[in-house]
Amino acid sequence: MKYMLMMNARRGKGDWAVSDWSAEELKAHIGFMMRFAKELQDAGELVAAEGLAAPGQARIVRARKDGTPEVTDGPFPEAKEFLAGYWIVDCETTERAYEIAARASTAPGPGGIPLNMPIEVREVMSAPPIEM
């Protein structure tokens, strides 16, 4: 079964808290994420993984009545958390998806202390076959 693991991060001073980290702390965090992705890939469980740009670069898009895009700023600045990145994993059980999420949650932050970030786990649904 496939699961999407979504890493939610706290905002810092209006954007992303990592802007306050030292270069060494950021390097350790990114190194952890790269090693973690390699472990999942080697285990045959990694489908996809991406980090996302800071919220200041996000935009909300909806279709106008004529179908053209209407683009506005977003997400809203009063949000306390934002989606920082995600993994899609393919594993045998929900419990395994939870184990992977818990491991992702331990990514190091300032001072090398695990962040224990919230990781939302949701099964990726598949559609039934289309009968023609």
Backbone as JSON Lines, residues from 0, in Angstrom:
{"i":0,"aa":"M","n":[0.84,-1.18,0.0],"ca":[0.0,0.0,0.0],"c":[0.89,1.24,0.0]}
{"i":1,"aa":"K","n":[0.39,2.27,-0.64],"ca":[1.14,3.52,-0.68],"c":[0.58,4.49,0.36]}
{"i":2,"aa":"Y","n":[1.5,5.25,0.95],"ca":[1.15,6.24,1.95],"c":[1.88,7.54,1.64]}
{"i":3,"aa":"M","n":[1.21,8.64,1.91],"ca":[1.86,9.95,1.8],"c":[2.14,10.41,3.22]}
{"i":4,"aa":"L","n":[3.41,10.74,3.46],"ca":[3.85,11.25,4.76],"c":[4.16,12.73,4.57]}
{"i":5,"aa":"M","n":[3.42,13.58,5.25],"ca":[3.56,15.02,5.07],"c":[4.19,15.65,6.29]}
{"i":6,"aa":"M","n":[5.32,16.3,6.07],"ca":[6.07,16.94,7.15],"c":[5.59,18.38,7.3]}
{"i":7,"aa":"N","n":[5.05,18.68,8.46],"ca":[4.58,20.03,8.76],"c":[5.61,20.73,9.63]}
{"i":8,"aa":"A","n":[5.99,21.93,9.23],"ca":[7.01,22.68,9.96],"c":[6.41,23.97,10.53]}
{"i":9,"aa":"R","n":[7.0,24.42,11.61],"ca":[6.56,25.67,12.22],"c":[7.12,26.84,11.43]}
{"i":10,"aa":"R","n":[6.35,27.9,11.37],"ca":[6.84,29.13,10.77],"c":[7.83,29.77,11.73]}
{"i":11,"aa":"G","n":[8.75,30.51,11.18],"ca":[9.69,31.28,11.99],"c":[9.2,32.71,12.09]}
{"i":12,"aa":"K","n":[10.0,33.62,11.68],"ca":[9.65,35.04,11.73],"c":[8.92,35.41,10.45]}
{"i":13,"aa":"G","n":[7.7,34.88,10.31],"ca":[6.91,35.17,9.14],"c":[7.15,34.23,7.98]}
{"i":14,"aa":"D","n":[8.15,33.37,8.08],"ca":[8.4,32.45,6.99],"c":[8.75,31.08,7.55]}
{"i":15,"aa":"W","n":[9.98,30.65,7.49],"ca":[10.35,29.31,7.91],"c":[11.42,29.39,8.99]}
{"i":16,"aa":"A","n":[11.24,28.64,10.06],"ca":[12.13,28.7,11.21],"c":[13.58,28.36,10.87]}
{"i":17,"aa":"V","n":[13.85,27.62,9.79],"ca":[15.24,27.25,9.47],"c":[16.07,28.47,9.1]}
{"i":18,"aa":"S","n":[15.43,29.59,8.82],"ca":[16.2,30.79,8.49],"c":[17.02,31.26,9.68]}
{"i":19,"aa":"D","n":[16.69,30.78,10.88],"ca":[17.43,31.12,12.09],"c":[18.52,30.11,12.43]}
{"i":20,"aa":"W","n":[18.62,29.02,11.66],"ca":[19.59,27.97,11.95],"c":[20.97,28.36,11.43]}
{"i":21,"aa":"S","n":[21.99,27.8,12.06],"ca":[23.35,28.0,11.55],"c":[23.53,27.15,10.3]}
{"i":22,"aa":"A","n":[24.58,27.45,9.56],"ca":[24.87,26.67,8.35],"c":[25.13,25.21,8.7]}
{"i":23,"aa":"E","n":[25.8,24.95,9.82],"ca":[26.09,23.58,10.24],"c":[24.81,22.83,10.6]}
{"i":24,"aa":"E","n":[23.88,23.53,11.28],"ca":[22.62,22.88,11.66],"c":[21.79,22.54,10.43]}
{"i":25,"aa":"L","n":[21.75,23.44,9.48],"ca":[21.01,23.18,8.24],"c":[21.65,22.04,7.46]}
{"i":26,"aa":"K","n":[22.99,22.02,7.41],"ca":[23.7,20.95,6.71],"c":[23.42,19.6,7.36]}
{"i":27,"aa":"A","n":[23.37,19.54,8.69],"ca":[23.07,18.29,9.39],"c":[21.65,17.83,9.1]}
{"i":28,"aa":"H","n":[20.72,18.77,9.05],"ca":[19.31,18.44,8.77],"c":[19.17,17.88,7.35]}
{"i":29,"aa":"I","n":[19.75,18.55,6.39],"ca":[19.67,18.11,5.0],"c":[20.39,16.77,4.82]}
{"i":30,"aa":"G","n":[21.52,16.6,5.48],"ca":[22.23,15.33,5.43],"c":[21.38,14.19,5.96]}
{"i":31,"aa":"F","n":[20.67,14.42,7.06],"ca":[19.76,13.42,7.61],"c":[18.71,13.05,6.58]}
{"i":32,"aa":"M","n":[18.11,14.06,5.96],"ca":[17.04,13.81,4.98],"c":[17.56,13.01,3.79]}
{"i":33,"aa":"M","n":[18.76,13.31,3.34],"ca":[19.33,12.58,2.21],"c":[19.62,11.13,2.58]}
{"i":34,"aa":"R","n":[20.18,10.9,3.77],"ca":[20.45,9.53,4.22],"c":[19.14,8.75,4.42]}
{"i":35,"aa":"F","n":[18.14,9.43,4.97],"ca":[16.84,8.81,5.2],"c":[16.22,8.38,3.87]}
{"i":36,"aa":"A","n":[16.25,9.24,2.87],"ca":[15.71,8.9,1.55],"c":[16.47,7.72,0.95]}
{"i":37,"aa":"K","n":[17.78,7.68,1.11],"ca":[18.59,6.58,0.58],"c":[18.22,5.26,1.27]}
{"i":38,"aa":"E","n":[18.01,5.3,2.59],"ca":[17.6,4.09,3.32],"c":[16.27,3.57,2.79]}
{"i":39,"aa":"L","n":[15.31,4.46,2.57],"ca":[14.01,4.05,2.05],"c":[14.14,3.51,0.62]}
{"i":40,"aa":"Q","n":[14.97,4.16,-0.17],"ca":[15.19,3.71,-1.54],"c":[15.82,2.33,-1.55]}
{"i":41,"aa":"D","n":[16.84,2.13,-0.72],"ca":[17.52,0.83,-0.65],"c":[16.57,-0.27,-0.18]}
{"i":42,"aa":"A","n":[15.59,0.07,0.67],"ca":[14.62,-0.9,1.16],"c":[13.49,-1.14,0.16]}
{"i":43,"aa":"G","n":[13.49,-0.37,-0.95],"ca":[12.44,-0.52,-1.96],"c":[11.12,0.11,-1.54]}
{"i":44,"aa":"E","n":[11.15,1.01,-0.56],"ca":[9.91,1.6,-0.05],"c":[9.67,3.03,-0.55]}
{"i":45,"aa":"L","n":[10.67,3.68,-1.09],"ca":[10.53,5.07,-1.51],"c":[9.92,5.17,-2.9]}
{"i":46,"aa":"V","n":[8.81,5.89,-3.01],"ca":[8.21,6.16,-4.31],"c":[8.62,7.56,-4.75]}
{"i":47,"aa":"A","n":[8.52,8.53,-3.85],"ca":[8.88,9.92,-4.15],"c":[9.11,10.66,-2.85]}
{"i":48,"aa":"A","n":[9.92,11.71,-2.92],"ca":[10.16,12.57,-1.77],"c":[10.61,13.93,-2.27]}
{"i":49,"aa":"E","n":[10.06,14.98,-1.72],"ca":[10.43,16.33,-2.12],"c":[10.3,17.28,-0.94]}
{"i":50,"aa":"G","n":[11.24,18.19,-0.84],"ca":[11.1,19.33,0.05],"c":[10.42,20.44,-0.73]}
{"i":51,"aa":"L","n":[9.7,21.29,-0.05],"ca":[8.96,22.36,-0.72],"c":[9.54,23.72,-0.37]}
{"i":52,"aa":"A","n":[9.37,24.68,-1.28],"ca":[9.83,26.05,-1.06],"c":[9.1,26.66,0.13]}
{"i":53,"aa":"A","n":[9.67,27.71,0.66],"ca":[9.1,28.4,1.81],"c":[7.72,28.97,1.49]}
{"i":54,"aa":"P","n":[6.88,29.16,2.49],"ca":[5.52,29.64,2.28],"c":[5.44,30.98,1.55]}
{"i":55,"aa":"G","n":[6.45,31.82,1.68],"ca":[6.43,33.1,1.0],"c":[6.38,32.98,-0.52]}
{"i":56,"aa":"Q","n":[6.77,31.81,-1.03],"ca":[6.75,31.58,-2.47],"c":[5.47,30.88,-2.93]}
{"i":57,"aa":"A","n":[4.61,30.51,-1.99],"ca":[3.39,29.78,-2.35],"c":[2.33,30.73,-2.89]}
{"i":58,"aa":"R","n":[1.52,30.22,-3.77],"ca":[0.4,30.96,-4.34],"c":[-0.83,30.07,-4.35]}
{"i":59,"aa":"I","n":[-1.98,30.68,-4.22],"ca":[-3.25,29.98,-4.32],"c":[-3.81,30.27,-5.71]}
{"i":60,"aa":"V","n":[-4.21,29.23,-6.43],"ca":[-4.73,29.39,-7.79],"c":[-6.12,28.76,-7.86]}
{"i":61,"aa":"R","n":[-7.03,29.49,-8.46],"ca":[-8.35,28.94,-8.76],"c":[-8.77,29.44,-10.13]}
{"i":62,"aa":"A","n":[-9.7,28.73,-10.73],"ca":[-10.17,29.12,-12.06],"c":[-11.23,30.2,-11.94]}
{"i":63,"aa":"R","n":[-11.08,31.22,-12.79],"ca":[-12.16,32.21,-12.93],"c":[-13.29,31.56,-13.73]}
{"i":64,"aa":"K","n":[-14.39,32.26,-13.88],"ca":[-15.53,31.71,-14.64],"c":[-15.16,31.35,-16.06]}
{"i":65,"aa":"D","n":[-14.2,32.09,-16.64],"ca":[-13.79,31.8,-18.01],"c":[-12.68,30.74,-18.09]}
{"i":66,"aa":"G","n":[-12.3,30.19,-16.94],"ca":[-11.29,29.14,-16.91],"c":[-9.85,29.62,-16.78]}
{"i":67,"aa":"T","n":[-9.61,30.94,-16.87],"ca":[-8.25,31.45,-16.72],"c":[-7.86,31.46,-15.24]}
{"i":68,"aa":"P","n":[-6.56,31.36,-14.95],"ca":[-6.14,31.3,-13.55],"c":[-6.23,32.64,-12.83]}
{"i":69,"aa":"E","n":[-6.74,32.58,-11.61],"ca":[-6.7,33.71,-10.7],"c":[-5.68,33.34,-9.62]}
{"i":70,"aa":"V","n":[-4.61,34.11,-9.5],"ca":[-3.5,33.79,-8.61],"c":[-3.46,34.8,-7.48]}
{"i":71,"aa":"T","n":[-3.44,34.3,-6.24],"ca":[-3.32,35.17,-5.07],"c":[-2.23,34.65,-4.15]}
{"i":72,"aa":"D","n":[-1.75,35.49,-3.26],"ca":[-0.75,35.06,-2.29],"c":[-1.34,34.0,-1.37]}
{"i":73,"aa":"G","n":[-0.48,33.19,-0.84],"ca":[-0.9,32.18,0.11],"c":[0.29,31.3,0.45]}
{"i":74,"aa":"P","n":[0.24,30.48,1.45],"ca":[-0.82,30.41,2.44],"c":[-0.83,31.65,3.33]}
{"i":75,"aa":"F","n":[-1.85,31.78,4.08],"ca":[-2.04,33.0,4.84],"c":[-1.04,33.13,5.99]}
{"i":76,"aa":"P","n":[-0.58,34.35,6.27],"ca":[0.48,34.55,7.27],"c":[0.11,34.14,8.68]}
{"i":77,"aa":"E","n":[-1.18,34.05,8.99],"ca":[-1.55,33.65,10.35],"c":[-1.43,32.15,10.59]}
{"i":78,"aa":"A","n":[-1.14,31.38,9.54],"ca":[-0.95,29.94,9.71],"c":[0.28,29.69,10.58]}
{"i":79,"aa":"K","n":[0.16,28.77,11.53],"ca":[1.27,28.47,12.43],"c":[2.2,27.4,11.86]}
{"i":80,"aa":"E","n":[1.67,26.56,10.98],"ca":[2.46,25.5,10.37],"c":[2.22,25.49,8.87]}
{"i":81,"aa":"F","n":[3.12,24.86,8.16],"ca":[2.96,24.73,6.72],"c":[3.58,23.42,6.28]}
{"i":82,"aa":"L","n":[3.19,22.97,5.09],"ca":[3.73,21.74,4.53],"c":[5.14,22.03,4.01]}
{"i":83,"aa":"A","n":[6.14,21.4,4.62],"ca":[7.53,21.64,4.27],"c":[8.07,20.62,3.26]}
{"i":84,"aa":"G","n":[7.46,19.45,3.24],"ca":[7.91,18.41,2.33],"c":[7.08,17.16,2.52]}
{"i":85,"aa":"Y","n":[7.35,16.17,1.67],"ca":[6.57,14.94,1.76],"c":[7.37,13.77,1.22]}
{"i":86,"aa":"W","n":[6.91,12.59,1.6],"ca":[7.4,11.33,1.07],"c":[6.19,10.54,0.63]}
{"i":87,"aa":"I","n":[6.32,9.79,-0.43],"ca":[5.34,8.77,-0.75],"c":[6.09,7.45,-0.64]}
{"i":88,"aa":"V","n":[5.58,6.58,0.22],"ca":[6.23,5.3,0.46],"c":[5.27,4.18,0.09]}
{"i":89,"aa":"D","n":[5.84,3.07,-0.28],"ca":[5.08,1.87,-0.6],"c":[5.54,0.79,0.36]}
{"i":90,"aa":"C","n":[4.69,0.43,1.3],"ca":[5.08,-0.54,2.31],"c":[3.92,-1.5,2.6]}
{"i":91,"aa":"E","n":[4.23,-2.56,3.29],"ca":[3.27,-3.64,3.5],"c":[2.13,-3.3,4.46]}
{"i":92,"aa":"T","n":[2.43,-2.51,5.5],"ca":[1.42,-2.27,6.53],"c":[1.37,-0.8,6.94]}
{"i":93,"aa":"T","n":[0.25,-0.43,7.53],"ca":[0.1,0.9,8.09],"c":[1.12,1.12,9.2]}
{"i":94,"aa":"E","n":[1.36,0.09,9.99],"ca":[2.33,0.19,11.08],"c":[3.71,0.55,10.57]}
{"i":95,"aa":"R","n":[4.1,-0.03,9.42],"ca":[5.4,0.31,8.82],"c":[5.41,1.76,8.38]}
{"i":96,"aa":"A","n":[4.32,2.26,7.81],"ca":[4.25,3.67,7.43],"c":[4.42,4.56,8.67]}
{"i":97,"aa":"Y","n":[3.84,4.15,9.79],"ca":[4.0,4.91,11.04],"c":[5.45,4.88,11.52]}
{"i":98,"aa":"E","n":[6.13,3.74,11.37],"ca":[7.54,3.65,11.76],"c":[8.39,4.6,10.92]}
{"i":99,"aa":"I","n":[8.11,4.64,9.62],"ca":[8.86,5.53,8.72],"c":[8.6,6.99,9.1]}
{"i":100,"aa":"A","n":[7.35,7.31,9.39],"ca":[7.01,8.68,9.79],"c":[7.71,9.08,11.08]}
{"i":101,"aa":"A","n":[7.76,8.16,12.03],"ca":[8.44,8.45,13.3],"c":[9.93,8.71,13.07]}
{"i":102,"aa":"R","n":[10.53,7.94,12.17],"ca":[11.95,8.16,11.86],"c":[12.15,9.53,11.22]}
{"i":103,"aa":"A","n":[11.27,9.91,10.29],"ca":[11.36,11.23,9.66],"c":[11.21,12.34,10.69]}
{"i":104,"aa":"S","n":[10.39,12.12,11.68],"ca":[10.14,13.11,12.73],"c":[11.38,13.44,13.55]}
{"i":105,"aa":"T","n":[12.35,12.53,13.55],"ca":[13.54,12.73,14.37],"c":[14.63,13.55,13.69]}
{"i":106,"aa":"A","n":[14.34,14.14,12.54],"ca":[15.35,14.96,11.85],"c":[15.92,16.0,12.81]}
{"i":107,"aa":"P","n":[17.24,16.21,12.77],"ca":[17.86,17.13,13.72],"c":[17.55,18.59,13.41]}
{"i":108,"aa":"G","n":[17.45,19.35,14.47],"ca":[17.25,20.79,14.37],"c":[18.4,21.52,15.04]}
{"i":109,"aa":"P","n":[18.14,22.7,15.56],"ca":[19.2,23.47,16.24],"c":[19.85,22.66,17.36]}
{"i":110,"aa":"G","n":[21.17,22.71,17.39],"ca":[21.92,21.97,18.4],"c":[21.91,20.48,18.2]}
{"i":111,"aa":"G","n":[21.42,20.02,17.04],"ca":[21.37,18.58,16.77],"c":[20.23,17.87,17.49]}
{"i":112,"aa":"I","n":[19.37,18.6,18.16],"ca":[18.26,18.01,18.91],"c":[17.16,17.61,17.93]}
{"i":113,"aa":"P","n":[16.64,16.38,18.06],"ca":[15.55,15.96,17.16],"c":[14.37,16.92,17.23]}
{"i":114,"aa":"L","n":[13.83,17.26,16.06],"ca":[12.71,18.2,16.0],"c":[11.39,17.58,16.44]}
{"i":115,"aa":"N","n":[11.25,16.26,16.29],"ca":[9.99,15.58,16.59],"c":[8.83,16.29,15.91]}
{"i":116,"aa":"M","n":[9.03,16.59,14.63],"ca":[8.02,17.28,13.83],"c":[6.8,16.41,13.64]}
{"i":117,"aa":"P","n":[5.62,17.03,13.53],"ca":[4.44,16.22,13.21],"c":[4.51,15.77,11.75]}
{"i":118,"aa":"I","n":[4.26,14.49,11.54],"ca":[4.23,13.92,10.2],"c":[2.83,13.32,10.02]}
{"i":119,"aa":"E","n":[2.07,13.89,9.09],"ca":[0.73,13.37,8.81],"c":[0.87,12.19,7.86]}
{"i":120,"aa":"V","n":[0.21,11.09,8.18],"ca":[0.26,9.87,7.37],"c":[-1.13,9.61,6.8]}
{"i":121,"aa":"R","n":[-1.19,9.51,5.47],"ca":[-2.47,9.22,4.8],"c":[-2.24,8.22,3.7]}
{"i":122,"aa":"E","n":[-3.13,7.23,3.63],"ca":[-3.04,6.25,2.56],"c":[-3.36,6.92,1.23]}
{"i":123,"aa":"V","n":[-2.6,6.57,0.2],"ca":[-2.86,7.05,-1.15],"c":[-3.91,6.12,-1.74]}
{"i":124,"aa":"M","n":[-5.04,6.69,-2.06],"ca":[-6.15,5.89,-2.56],"c":[-5.95,5.59,-4.05]}
{"i":125,"aa":"S","n":[-6.41,4.43,-4.44],"ca":[-6.37,4.1,-5.86],"c":[-7.81,3.97,-6.34]}
{"i":126,"aa":"A","n":[-8.01,4.32,-7.57],"ca":[-9.35,4.26,-8.14],"c":[-9.66,2.85,-8.6]}
{"i":127,"aa":"P","n":[-10.91,2.49,-8.58],"ca":[-11.28,1.17,-9.11],"c":[-11.06,1.17,-10.62]}
{"i":128,"aa":"P","n":[-10.88,0.01,-11.21],"ca":[-10.69,-0.06,-12.66],"c":[-11.9,0.54,-13.38]}
{"i":129,"aa":"I","n":[-11.63,1.23,-14.46],"ca":[-12.7,1.82,-15.26],"c":[-13.21,0.77,-16.23]}
{"i":130,"aa":"E","n":[-14.47,0.5,-16.15],"ca":[-15.11,-0.46,-17.07],"c":[-15.54,0.31,-18.31]}
{"i":131,"aa":"M","n":[-15.16,-0.17,-19.46],"ca":[-15.54,0.52,-20.69],"c":[-16.51,-0.28,-21.49]}
